[in-house]
């Protein structure tokens, strides 16, 4: 297997994660090609490069997705929203060295035999029409195998992890198995994103408002229970392992204390689902988050997740605007499901 780190690295999707990954690789001298289907973002990037606010700009090639030719050799970092995966996967050969760095679970993507994936716990918010991003919450990038890998694949993955860590924009952790990290990120994201997007608030407000906090903590508990029932291994992302988080949530008085502790770190942080609700027609990753959990649950009770899925689908199908009242409607719908 060739040393792929010395070949152009193609990054598909210039959102917060894709822009950040492209910036750190270019900053260390690696050849990077940024690909997106947003013509405005491609035009701006071709003129001005990719920028991380307060850290500078890197000049790299930008390619419109329709004009992109997948490389015969080289890393392809998939940083699109999951709902854009089908058009990307349709262009790739079966032996492409694909590395998704996404949140959520896409059944079609999971059927591929790619060796590894990445999970970002840092939060990066990219401007909608320009490849300019800012890190709104620090965190790590975990990279690891999703199946048994060869020695050659391990060497390639390790070389990419080392390259991504050189700029020190975020810590990079090479892990043996990425799947527990992906499941843990799902547990958190499927609790945060739908609530913040529906209410039109930043993530920190989920820990400030009583109703939002109740829904958030209940979703976390339900998500954890689903994953435990399905015997899905979990890993520590952030200060606590999910087992500890579950224990805290079940201990009287501790959740309120932890909310005060975590509120500053979430205040002003970006909810990736929020911009999607404002687009006409609206598309979200709700099926890759909540939908996946519901499928995983099967007959296991998950009334709040089912209510969340119904709410987000109603907002997007009817073109409703985000507002706090949606959380009250969600609580009412949830109560009805429990009663029935």
C-alpha positions as CSV (number, residue, x, y, z in Angstrom):
1,X,0.0,0.0,0.0
2,X,1.4,3.4,-0.9
3,X,2.1,6.2,1.6
4,X,-1.1,8.1,1.0
5,X,-0.2,11.0,3.3
6,X,2.2,12.2,0.5
7,X,-0.6,12.3,-2.0
8,X,-3.3,15.0,-2.3
9,X,-5.9,14.7,0.5
10,X,-9.4,15.3,-0.7
11,X,-11.9,16.8,1.8
12,X,-15.6,16.6,0.9
13,X,-17.8,19.1,2.7
14,X,-16.5,22.5,3.7
15,X,-18.5,22.9,6.9
16,X,-17.0,23.5,10.3
17,X,-15.2,20.1,10.5
18,X,-14.1,20.0,6.9
19,X,-12.7,23.5,7.0
20,X,-10.8,22.9,10.2
21,X,-9.3,19.6,8.9
22,X,-8.3,21.3,5.6
23,X,-6.7,24.2,7.5
24,X,-4.6,22.1,9.8
25,X,-3.3,19.9,7.0
26,X,-2.5,22.8,4.7
27,X,-0.9,24.7,7.6
28,X,1.6,21.8,7.9
29,X,2.4,21.7,4.2
30,X,0.2,18.8,3.1
31,X,-1.5,19.0,-0.3
32,X,-5.2,19.5,0.3
33,X,-8.2,19.8,-2.1
34,X,-11.4,21.1,-0.6
35,X,-14.7,20.0,-2.4
36,X,-18.2,21.3,-1.9
37,X,-21.5,21.7,-3.7
38,X,-22.0,25.4,-2.6
39,X,-20.8,27.6,-5.5
40,X,-20.6,30.7,-3.3
41,X,-18.3,28.9,-0.9
42,X,-16.1,27.5,-3.7
43,X,-15.8,31.0,-5.3
44,X,-14.9,32.6,-2.0
45,X,-12.4,29.9,-1.1
46,X,-10.8,30.1,-4.5
47,X,-10.2,33.8,-4.0
48,X,-9.3,34.0,-0.3
49,X,-8.5,30.4,0.9
50,X,-9.7,28.7,4.0
51,X,-9.7,30.5,7.3
52,X,-9.7,29.7,11.0
53,X,-10.7,32.8,12.8
54,X,-7.9,34.4,14.8
55,X,-5.4,31.9,13.4
56,X,-5.1,32.8,9.8
57,X,-5.7,31.7,6.2
58,X,-4.4,28.9,4.1
59,X,-4.5,29.0,0.3
60,X,-5.6,25.6,-1.1
61,X,-7.4,24.5,-4.3
62,X,-11.3,24.5,-4.1
63,X,-13.3,22.3,-6.5
64,X,-17.1,22.3,-7.1
65,X,-18.5,18.9,-6.4
66,X,-19.9,18.4,-9.9
67,X,-16.4,18.9,-11.3
68,X,-14.6,16.8,-8.8
69,X,-12.8,13.7,-10.0
70,X,-12.2,11.1,-7.2
71,X,-8.5,10.2,-6.9
72,X,-7.3,6.7,-7.7
73,X,-5.1,6.9,-4.7
74,X,-5.3,9.2,-1.7
75,X,-7.3,9.9,1.5
76,X,-10.9,11.1,1.0
77,X,-12.2,12.7,4.2
78,X,-16.0,12.7,4.1
79,X,-17.2,15.7,6.1
80,X,-20.6,16.3,4.5
81,X,-23.9,16.1,6.3
82,X,-25.2,12.5,6.2
83,X,-28.1,13.5,3.9
84,X,-25.5,14.4,1.2
85,X,-23.8,11.0,1.4
86,X,-25.6,9.2,-1.4
87,X,-24.4,11.5,-4.1
88,X,-20.8,11.2,-2.8
89,X,-20.9,7.4,-2.4
90,X,-22.3,7.1,-5.9
91,X,-19.0,8.6,-7.3
92,X,-16.6,6.5,-5.3
93,X,-15.0,3.1,-6.2
94,X,-15.2,0.3,-3.7
95,X,-11.5,0.5,-2.9
96,X,-11.4,4.3,-2.2
97,X,-9.6,5.1,1.1
98,X,-12.7,6.8,2.6
99,X,-12.5,8.3,6.1
100,X,-15.9,9.7,7.2
101,X,-15.6,12.4,9.9
102,X,-19.3,12.8,10.6
103,X,-21.8,12.6,13.3
104,X,-24.8,10.3,13.0
105,X,-25.3,6.9,11.4
106,X,-26.0,6.4,7.7
107,X,-27.0,2.8,6.8
108,X,-25.7,3.0,3.3
109,X,-22.3,4.3,4.5
110,X,-22.2,1.6,7.1
111,X,-22.4,-1.0,4.4
112,X,-19.1,0.1,2.9
113,X,-15.9,-1.7,3.9
114,X,-13.9,1.5,4.8
115,X,-11.2,0.9,7.4
116,X,-11.7,3.8,9.8
117,X,-13.7,6.9,10.8
118,X,-13.1,10.0,12.8
119,X,-15.2,11.6,15.5
120,X,-14.8,15.3,16.4
121,X,-15.7,16.4,19.9
122,X,-14.6,20.0,19.2
123,X,-17.2,22.3,17.8
124,X,-16.4,24.3,14.7
125,X,-18.8,26.8,13.2
126,X,-18.3,27.7,9.5
127,X,-20.0,30.6,7.8
128,X,-22.7,29.5,5.4
129,X,-21.3,31.1,2.2
130,X,-17.6,31.3,3.0
131,X,-14.9,28.8,4.1
132,X,-14.3,30.8,7.3
133,X,-14.7,28.8,10.6
134,X,-14.2,29.4,14.2
135,X,-13.7,26.9,17.0
136,X,-16.6,27.5,19.5
137,X,-15.8,24.7,21.9
138,X,-12.4,22.9,22.3
139,X,-12.3,19.1,22.1
140,X,-10.4,16.2,20.5
141,X,-10.5,14.4,17.2
142,X,-10.6,10.6,17.6
143,X,-9.5,8.4,14.7
144,X,-9.7,4.7,14.7
145,X,-10.7,1.5,13.0
146,X,-14.3,0.4,12.4
147,X,-13.3,-3.2,11.5
148,X,-10.2,-5.4,11.6
149,X,-7.5,-3.7,9.6
150,X,-4.3,-4.7,8.0
151,X,-0.8,-3.5,9.0
152,X,-0.7,-1.4,5.9
153,X,-4.1,0.2,6.7
154,X,-2.9,0.9,10.3
155,X,0.2,2.7,9.0
156,X,-1.8,4.9,6.7
157,X,-4.3,5.8,9.4
158,X,-1.5,6.5,11.9
159,X,0.2,8.8,9.4
160,X,-3.0,10.8,8.9
161,X,-3.6,11.1,12.6
162,X,-0.1,12.4,13.1
163,X,-0.5,14.9,10.3
164,X,-3.8,16.2,11.7
165,X,-2.2,16.7,15.1
166,X,0.8,18.7,14.1
167,X,-0.9,22.1,14.0
168,X,-2.2,21.5,17.6
169,X,-5.6,23.1,16.7
170,X,-7.1,20.2,18.5
171,X,-5.7,17.0,20.2
172,X,-5.8,14.0,17.9
173,X,-6.3,10.6,19.6
174,X,-5.6,7.4,17.6
175,X,-7.9,4.7,19.1
176,X,-8.1,1.0,18.4
177,X,-11.8,1.0,17.8
178,X,-13.8,4.1,16.8
179,X,-17.2,2.6,17.2
180,X,-17.6,3.2,21.0
181,X,-16.7,6.9,20.4
182,X,-19.1,7.2,17.6
183,X,-21.9,5.7,19.7
184,X,-21.1,8.0,22.6
185,X,-21.1,11.1,20.3
186,X,-24.5,9.9,19.1
187,X,-25.8,9.7,22.7
188,X,-24.9,13.4,23.2
189,X,-25.7,14.8,19.8
190,X,-29.1,13.2,19.6
191,X,-30.0,14.9,22.9
192,X,-28.5,18.3,22.1
193,X,-29.1,19.0,18.4
194,X,-32.8,18.4,18.0
195,X,-33.7,20.4,21.1
196,X,-31.4,23.4,20.3
197,X,-32.5,23.5,16.7
198,X,-36.2,23.3,17.4
199,X,-36.1,26.0,20.0
200,X,-33.7,28.2,18.1
201,X,-31.3,28.5,21.0
202,X,-27.6,27.9,21.5
203,X,-26.5,24.7,23.2
204,X,-25.8,26.3,26.5
205,X,-29.4,27.4,26.9
206,X,-30.4,23.8,27.2
207,X,-28.8,23.9,30.7
208,X,-30.3,27.3,31.7
209,X,-34.0,26.8,31.1
210,X,-35.9,24.4,33.3
211,X,-38.0,22.8,30.6
212,X,-35.1,22.5,28.2
213,X,-32.9,21.0,30.9
214,X,-35.6,18.4,31.8
215,X,-36.0,17.4,28.2
216,X,-32.2,17.3,27.6
217,X,-31.4,15.2,30.7
218,X,-34.3,12.9,29.9
219,X,-33.1,12.4,26.4
220,X,-29.6,11.6,27.6
221,X,-31.0,9.0,30.0
222,X,-33.2,7.5,27.2
223,X,-30.3,7.4,24.7
224,X,-28.0,5.8,27.2
225,X,-30.7,3.2,28.0
226,X,-31.2,2.4,24.3
227,X,-27.5,1.9,23.8
228,X,-27.1,-0.2,26.9
229,X,-30.1,-2.4,25.9
230,X,-28.5,-2.9,22.5
231,X,-25.2,-3.8,24.2
232,X,-23.4,-1.1,22.3
233,X,-19.9,-0.3,23.9
234,X,-19.4,3.3,24.8
235,X,-16.2,5.4,25.4
236,X,-15.3,8.5,27.3
237,X,-15.6,11.8,25.4
238,X,-15.0,14.7,27.6
239,X,-14.6,14.6,31.4
240,X,-16.9,11.6,32.1
241,X,-17.7,8.2,30.7
242,X,-21.4,7.7,29.8
243,X,-21.7,5.3,32.7
244,X,-20.8,8.1,35.0
245,X,-23.1,10.5,33.2
246,X,-26.0,8.1,33.7
247,X,-25.1,7.8,37.4
248,X,-25.0,11.5,37.8
249,X,-28.4,11.9,36.1
250,X,-30.0,9.4,38.4
251,X,-28.6,11.0,41.6
252,X,-30.8,13.6,43.2
253,X,-29.3,17.0,43.2
254,X,-26.3,16.2,41.0
255,X,-27.8,17.1,37.6
256,X,-28.5,20.6,38.7
257,X,-25.0,21.0,40.0
258,X,-23.5,19.6,36.8
259,X,-25.6,21.9,34.7
260,X,-24.0,24.9,36.4
261,X,-20.6,23.4,35.8
262,X,-21.1,22.7,32.1
263,X,-23.2,25.7,31.1
264,X,-20.2,28.0,30.4
265,X,-18.5,25.4,28.1
266,X,-21.7,25.1,26.0
267,X,-22.7,28.8,26.0
268,X,-22.5,30.2,22.4
269,X,-21.6,26.8,20.9
270,X,-22.9,26.0,17.5
271,X,-25.8,23.5,16.9
272,X,-25.1,21.9,13.5
273,X,-28.8,21.1,12.9
274,X,-30.0,24.7,13.4
275,X,-29.0,26.2,10.0
276,X,-30.6,23.2,8.2
277,X,-34.0,24.1,9.6
278,X,-33.8,27.6,8.1
279,X,-33.1,26.3,4.6
280,X,-36.0,25.9,2.1
281,X,-36.7,23.1,1.7
282,X,-35.3,22.1,5.1
283,X,-33.2,18.9,5.5
284,X,-31.7,17.7,8.7
285,X,-29.7,14.8,10.0
286,X,-32.5,13.8,12.4
287,X,-32.8,10.3,10.8
288,X,-29.0,9.7,11.3
289,X,-29.4,10.7,15.0
290,X,-32.8,10.0,16.5
291,X,-33.9,7.8,13.7
292,X,-30.9,5.5,14.2
293,X,-31.6,5.3,17.9
294,X,-35.2,4.4,17.3
295,X,-34.2,1.7,14.9
296,X,-31.7,0.4,17.4
297,X,-34.3,0.4,20.2
298,X,-36.7,-1.8,18.3
299,X,-39.3,-2.8,20.9
300,X,-37.4,-1.1,23.7
301,X,-39.4,2.0,25.0
302,X,-38.1,5.3,23.7
303,X,-41.1,7.7,23.9
304,X,-39.1,10.9,24.0
305,X,-37.0,10.1,21.0
306,X,-40.2,9.2,19.0
307,X,-41.7,12.5,20.0
308,X,-38.5,14.3,19.0
309,X,-38.5,12.7,15.6
310,X,-42.2,13.6,15.1
311,X,-41.5,17.2,16.1
312,X,-38.5,17.8,13.8
313,X,-40.3,16.2,10.9
314,X,-43.3,18.4,11.5
315,X,-41.0,21.5,11.6
316,X,-39.2,20.7,8.4
317,X,-42.3,19.4,6.5
318,X,-44.4,22.4,7.4
319,X,-41.7,25.0,7.1
320,X,-42.1,26.1,10.8
321,X,-39.7,28.5,12.4
322,X,-37.6,27.6,15.4
323,X,-39.2,28.8,18.7
324,X,-39.3,27.9,22.4
325,X,-42.9,26.8,22.1
326,X,-41.8,23.8,20.2
327,X,-40.2,22.5,23.4
328,X,-43.5,22.8,25.3
329,X,-45.3,21.0,22.5
330,X,-42.6,18.3,22.6
331,X,-43.2,17.9,26.4
332,X,-46.9,17.6,25.8
333,X,-46.5,15.1,23.0
334,X,-44.0,13.1,25.1
335,X,-46.5,13.0,28.0
336,X,-49.2,11.7,25.7
337,X,-47.0,8.9,24.5
338,X,-46.1,7.9,28.0
339,X,-49.8,7.9,29.0
340,X,-50.8,5.8,26.0
